Amino acid sequence: MSPYVLALLLFTLGLGTTMAFASSHWLLAWVGLEINTLAILPLMVRNHHPRAVEAATKYFLIQAGGAAVLFFAGVTNAWLTGQWGIQHAISPPFIAIITLALALKLGLAPLHSWMPEVFQGLDLNTGLVLATWQKLAPLTLLLQIQPANSHLLIFLGLASTLIGGWGGLNQTQLRKILAYSSTAQLGWMVLVLQFTPSLVTLAVLVYIAAAAAMFIILKLVKSTSVNMLAISWAKSPALGAMAPLVLLSLAGLPPLTGFMPKWLIIEELSKQGLVPAAILAVFTALLSLYYYLRLTYAMTLTMFPNNFSGAPPWRMRPRQMTLPLACLVMVTISFLPFTPAAIALVAF
């Protein structure tokens, strides 16, 4: 793909998300979401692989369906109330419809089934964009409408943490595992979305740093399945040492940074009197912890059955930028002591 075309698509991607961020009008927010969707489709099919075309087609159909439901709810609400504003009063049935449409776009359970199949057909670069940047606009709209139907959000959050953990247990493809991980992480964010929006912002930032670090590591070691992780230690011992820490941070184990948002979310749920939901979320996190530990075991404690005969990359001149990866890994594994400063920053 031409660098100019790639730059134009990335600019359009940023433009669509920015429109959704800044809009107080349902129609403009919907246009921003559609610009976002149309901009990423050429990035999905740039490899000209049948799996990539299939993934792009599935993604387009799912996003178009969610956009149609969202547009229907916005137009019908404007017809009944005469208001197009996002933060104006919306009748409860339409809030539920809008929430489900945005949940479909985000990939929240039980509307998540498209995510693993779409991730499997993409390269790691596009998968990173889909797992992080593409979640920002729908999540921002959810934050703006502040759904009054708390039971629906609690159900979506708990279902996402449960299915995101359960679905990844028997997977062998890393991209599918990361897709289920994304669903589980979004479930934690949705649980407190109606109570503490600043905490959702903190959780999103921590997840973006950890997911970006993990995707970059997998790209550098050229691994797309659990079995291929067995030779990653021979390819790059440094990356093989960093990857388990990033995975355990995604799992939310202390003293890594990923423990921060989960800890604060459990505390907030307890303050709101939702102790059973907090306990259930903790138990579902153990399911996710299992496949993170499985990847850690495959990467550090197993060896490929044949000797690795390739050229040792760590003795060659690096061809890719390692500074962003180093910064992301540092943020992912060592920022837990800065929790009070992070809370104050996002609250400000």
C-alpha positions as CSV (number, residue, x, y, z in Angstrom):
1,M,0.0,0.0,0.0
2,S,1.3,3.5,-0.9
3,P,2.4,5.5,2.1
4,Y,0.2,8.4,1.0
5,V,-2.8,6.2,0.9
6,L,-1.9,4.7,4.3
7,A,-1.5,8.2,5.7
8,L,-4.9,9.3,4.3
9,L,-6.6,6.2,5.8
10,L,-5.1,6.8,9.2
11,F,-6.0,10.5,9.1
12,T,-9.6,9.5,8.2
13,L,-9.6,7.0,11.0
14,G,-8.6,9.7,13.4
15,L,-11.1,12.1,12.0
16,G,-14.0,9.7,12.5
17,T,-13.1,9.0,16.1
18,T,-12.6,12.7,16.8
19,M,-16.1,13.5,15.3
20,A,-17.6,10.9,17.6
21,F,-15.7,12.3,20.5
22,A,-16.7,15.9,19.9
23,S,-20.3,15.4,18.8
24,S,-23.3,16.3,20.9
25,H,-25.7,15.4,18.0
26,W,-26.7,11.9,17.2
27,L,-26.4,12.3,13.5
28,L,-22.9,13.6,13.6
29,A,-21.8,10.9,16.1
30,W,-23.3,8.3,13.7
31,V,-21.4,9.8,10.8
32,G,-18.2,9.7,12.8
33,L,-18.7,6.0,13.5
34,E,-19.3,5.2,9.9
35,I,-16.2,7.2,8.8
36,N,-14.3,5.1,11.3
37,T,-15.7,1.8,9.9
38,L,-15.1,2.7,6.2
39,A,-11.5,3.9,6.9
40,I,-10.4,0.7,8.5
41,L,-11.8,-1.6,5.8
42,P,-8.9,-0.9,3.2
43,L,-6.4,-1.5,6.0
44,M,-8.0,-4.9,6.7
45,V,-7.7,-6.1,3.0
46,R,-4.3,-4.6,2.2
47,N,-2.7,-8.1,2.3
48,H,-5.0,-9.4,-0.4
49,H,-5.5,-12.6,1.4
50,P,-8.9,-14.5,1.3
51,R,-9.0,-14.6,5.1
52,A,-8.5,-10.9,5.2
53,V,-11.3,-10.3,2.7
54,E,-13.6,-12.6,4.7
55,A,-12.7,-10.8,7.9
56,A,-13.3,-7.3,6.3
57,T,-16.7,-8.5,4.9
58,K,-17.8,-9.8,8.3
59,Y,-16.7,-6.7,10.0
60,F,-18.5,-4.5,7.5
61,L,-21.8,-6.4,7.9
62,I,-21.7,-6.4,11.7
63,Q,-20.8,-2.7,11.9
64,A,-23.4,-1.8,9.3
65,G,-26.0,-3.7,11.3
66,G,-25.1,-2.0,14.5
67,A,-25.0,1.4,12.8
68,A,-28.5,0.8,11.3
69,V,-29.9,-0.1,14.7
70,L,-28.2,3.0,16.2
71,F,-29.6,5.3,13.5
72,F,-33.1,3.8,13.9
73,A,-33.1,4.5,17.6
74,G,-31.7,8.0,17.2
75,V,-34.2,9.0,14.5
76,T,-37.2,7.5,16.4
77,N,-36.2,9.2,19.6
78,A,-35.9,12.5,17.7
79,W,-39.3,12.0,16.2
80,L,-40.9,11.4,19.6
81,T,-39.0,14.0,21.6
82,G,-37.9,16.6,19.0
83,Q,-34.3,16.4,20.4
84,W,-31.2,15.2,18.5
85,G,-28.8,15.9,21.4
86,I,-27.0,12.9,22.8
87,Q,-27.2,14.1,26.4
88,H,-30.9,15.1,26.2
89,A,-33.5,12.9,27.9
90,I,-34.0,9.6,26.0
91,S,-36.8,7.2,26.7
92,P,-35.7,4.0,28.5
93,P,-36.5,1.6,25.5
94,F,-34.4,3.6,23.2
95,I,-31.5,3.8,25.7
96,A,-31.6,0.0,25.8
97,I,-31.6,-0.2,22.0
98,I,-28.7,2.2,21.7
99,T,-26.7,0.4,24.4
100,L,-27.1,-2.9,22.6
101,A,-26.1,-1.3,19.3
102,L,-23.0,0.1,20.8
103,A,-22.3,-3.2,22.6
104,L,-22.4,-4.9,19.2
105,K,-19.9,-2.4,17.8
106,L,-17.7,-2.9,20.8
107,G,-17.9,-6.7,20.8
108,L,-19.4,-7.1,24.3
109,A,-20.9,-10.5,25.1
110,P,-23.3,-11.9,24.1
111,L,-22.8,-9.8,20.9
112,H,-19.2,-10.7,20.6
113,S,-19.1,-13.7,18.3
114,W,-17.8,-11.8,15.3
115,M,-14.6,-10.6,17.1
116,P,-12.5,-13.8,17.2
117,E,-13.3,-14.6,13.5
118,V,-12.5,-11.1,12.4
119,F,-9.2,-11.0,14.4
120,Q,-8.1,-14.3,13.0
121,G,-8.2,-13.0,9.4
122,L,-6.2,-9.8,10.1
123,D,-2.5,-9.1,10.5
124,L,-1.2,-8.0,13.9
125,N,-1.0,-4.3,13.0
126,T,-4.6,-4.1,12.0
127,G,-5.6,-6.3,14.9
128,L,-4.0,-3.8,17.3
129,V,-6.0,-0.9,15.7
130,L,-9.2,-3.0,16.0
131,A,-8.6,-4.0,19.6
132,T,-7.7,-0.4,20.8
133,W,-8.5,2.6,18.6
134,Q,-11.8,1.2,17.2
135,K,-13.2,0.8,20.7
136,L,-12.8,4.4,21.7
137,A,-15.7,6.0,19.7
138,P,-18.5,3.6,20.8
139,L,-17.2,3.6,24.4
140,T,-17.3,7.4,24.4
141,L,-20.9,7.4,23.2
142,L,-21.8,5.0,26.0
143,L,-20.1,7.4,28.5
144,Q,-22.1,10.3,27.1
145,I,-25.6,8.8,27.3
146,Q,-25.0,7.5,30.8
147,P,-27.5,4.6,30.5
148,A,-30.0,4.6,33.3
149,N,-30.6,0.8,32.8
150,S,-27.9,-0.3,35.2
151,H,-29.1,-3.9,35.1
152,L,-28.4,-4.1,31.4
153,L,-24.9,-2.8,31.8
154,I,-24.1,-5.1,34.7
155,F,-25.3,-8.0,32.6
156,L,-23.2,-7.0,29.6
157,G,-20.2,-6.5,31.8
158,L,-20.4,-9.8,33.7
159,A,-21.3,-11.7,30.5
160,S,-18.2,-10.2,28.8
161,T,-15.9,-11.1,31.6
162,L,-17.3,-14.7,31.8
163,I,-17.4,-15.4,28.0
164,G,-14.1,-13.5,27.4
165,G,-12.4,-15.8,29.9
166,W,-14.2,-19.0,29.0
167,G,-13.9,-18.6,25.2
168,G,-10.2,-18.3,25.3
169,L,-9.5,-21.5,27.2
170,N,-9.4,-23.9,24.3
171,Q,-8.0,-21.6,21.6
172,T,-4.6,-22.2,20.0
173,Q,-4.5,-19.1,17.8
174,L,-3.1,-16.1,19.5
175,R,-5.2,-13.6,17.6
176,K,-8.4,-15.3,18.8
177,I,-7.1,-15.4,22.4
178,L,-6.4,-11.6,22.2
179,A,-9.9,-11.1,20.8
180,Y,-11.4,-12.9,23.8
181,S,-9.1,-11.0,26.1
182,S,-10.4,-7.7,24.6
183,T,-14.0,-8.8,25.3
184,A,-13.1,-9.6,28.9
185,Q,-11.3,-6.3,29.5
186,L,-14.2,-4.3,28.0
187,G,-16.5,-6.2,30.4
188,W,-14.5,-4.8,33.4
189,M,-14.8,-1.3,32.0
190,V,-18.6,-1.5,31.4
191,L,-19.2,-2.7,34.9
192,V,-18.3,0.7,36.4
193,L,-19.2,2.9,33.3
194,Q,-22.3,4.3,35.0
195,F,-20.6,5.0,38.3
196,T,-17.1,6.3,37.7
197,P,-16.4,7.4,34.1
198,S,-12.9,8.6,35.1
199,L,-12.1,5.0,36.2
200,V,-13.2,3.8,32.7
201,T,-10.7,6.2,31.2
202,L,-7.9,4.9,33.4
203,A,-8.8,1.3,32.5
204,V,-8.8,2.1,28.8
205,L,-5.4,3.7,28.9
206,V,-3.9,0.8,30.8
207,Y,-5.4,-1.7,28.4
208,I,-4.2,0.2,25.4
209,A,-0.6,0.2,26.7
210,A,-0.7,-3.5,27.6
211,A,-2.4,-4.6,24.3
212,A,-0.1,-2.5,22.2
213,A,3.0,-4.0,23.9
214,M,1.7,-7.6,23.4
215,F,0.8,-7.1,19.8
216,I,4.2,-5.6,19.1
217,I,6.0,-8.4,20.8
218,L,4.0,-11.0,18.8
219,K,4.8,-9.2,15.6
220,L,8.6,-9.1,16.4
221,V,8.8,-12.8,17.3
222,K,6.5,-13.6,14.3
223,S,4.1,-15.8,16.3
224,T,0.5,-16.4,15.5
225,S,-0.2,-19.6,17.4
226,V,0.6,-21.1,20.8
227,N,3.0,-23.7,19.3
228,M,5.0,-21.0,17.5
229,L,5.6,-19.3,20.9
230,A,7.9,-22.2,21.8
231,I,10.7,-20.9,19.4
232,S,10.3,-17.2,20.5
233,W,12.8,-17.6,23.3
234,A,15.5,-18.7,20.7
235,K,14.6,-15.8,18.4
236,S,14.7,-13.1,21.1
237,P,15.5,-13.9,24.8
238,A,14.7,-10.3,25.8
239,L,11.2,-10.3,24.3
240,G,10.7,-13.8,25.7
241,A,11.4,-12.4,29.2
242,M,9.2,-9.3,28.7
243,A,6.2,-11.0,27.2
244,P,5.2,-13.0,30.3
245,L,5.2,-9.8,32.4
246,V,2.9,-8.1,29.9
247,L,0.6,-11.1,29.8
248,L,0.4,-11.2,33.6
249,S,-0.3,-7.5,33.6
250,L,-3.2,-8.1,31.3
251,A,-4.4,-10.8,33.7
252,G,-4.4,-8.2,36.5
253,L,-1.8,-9.7,38.8
254,P,-0.1,-7.5,41.4
255,P,2.4,-5.8,41.5
256,L,2.0,-5.1,37.7
257,T,0.1,-2.1,36.3
258,G,-2.9,-4.2,35.1
259,F,-3.8,-4.8,38.8
260,M,-4.6,-1.1,39.2
261,P,-7.9,-0.8,37.2
262,K,-9.2,-4.2,38.4
263,W,-8.5,-3.3,42.0
264,L,-10.3,0.1,41.7
265,I,-13.2,-1.4,39.8
266,I,-13.8,-4.0,42.5
267,E,-13.6,-1.3,45.2
268,E,-16.1,0.9,43.3
269,L,-18.5,-2.0,42.9
270,S,-18.3,-2.7,46.6
271,K,-19.1,0.9,47.4
272,Q,-22.1,0.8,45.1
273,G,-23.5,-2.3,47.0
274,L,-22.7,-4.6,44.1
275,V,-20.6,-7.1,46.1
276,P,-22.0,-10.2,44.3
277,A,-21.1,-8.7,40.9
278,A,-17.6,-7.9,42.2
279,I,-17.1,-11.4,43.5
280,L,-18.4,-12.9,40.2
281,A,-16.1,-10.6,38.2
282,V,-13.1,-11.8,40.3
283,F,-14.0,-15.4,39.7
284,T,-14.3,-14.9,35.9
285,A,-10.9,-13.2,35.9
286,L,-9.4,-16.5,37.0
287,L,-10.6,-18.0,33.6
288,S,-8.6,-15.3,31.8
289,L,-5.7,-15.9,34.1
290,Y,-5.5,-19.5,33.0
291,Y,-4.9,-18.8,29.3
292,Y,-2.5,-16.0,30.1
293,L,-0.5,-18.5,32.2
294,R,-0.8,-21.0,29.4
295,L,0.8,-18.5,27.0
296,T,3.5,-17.7,29.6
297,Y,4.2,-21.4,30.0
298,A,4.5,-22.0,26.2
299,M,6.8,-19.0,25.8
300,T,9.2,-19.6,28.7
301,L,9.1,-23.2,29.8
302,T,8.8,-25.2,26.6
303,M,11.2,-25.8,23.8
304,F,10.4,-26.5,20.1
305,P,11.0,-30.2,19.2
306,N,13.5,-29.3,16.5
307,N,16.6,-27.2,16.8
308,F,16.1,-23.6,15.7
309,S,18.3,-23.2,12.6
310,G,17.4,-19.6,11.7
311,A,19.7,-16.6,11.9
312,P,19.9,-15.2,15.5
313,P,18.1,-11.8,15.1
314,W,19.5,-10.3,18.3
315,R,23.0,-10.3,16.8
316,M,21.8,-8.3,13.8
317,R,21.1,-4.7,13.4
318,P,17.4,-4.1,14.5
319,R,15.1,-3.1,11.7
320,Q,12.2,-2.0,13.8
321,M,11.8,0.7,16.4
322,T,12.2,-0.8,19.9
323,L,11.9,2.4,21.9
324,P,8.0,2.5,21.7
325,L,8.0,-1.1,22.9
326,A,10.3,-0.4,25.8
327,C,8.1,2.5,26.9
328,L,4.9,0.5,26.6
329,V,6.4,-2.4,28.6
330,M,7.6,0.0,31.3
331,V,4.1,1.5,31.6
332,T,2.5,-2.0,31.6
333,I,4.6,-3.5,34.4
334,S,5.8,-0.7,36.7
335,F,3.1,2.0,37.1
336,L,1.2,0.4,40.0
337,P,2.9,2.7,42.6
338,F,1.7,5.7,40.7
339,T,-2.0,4.8,41.2
340,P,-2.9,7.9,43.3
341,A,-1.3,10.2,40.7
342,A,-3.1,8.3,37.8
343,I,-6.5,8.6,39.6
344,A,-6.0,12.3,40.2
345,L,-4.9,12.8,36.6
346,V,-7.9,11.1,34.9
347,A,-10.3,12.7,37.4
348,F,-8.9,16.2,36.5
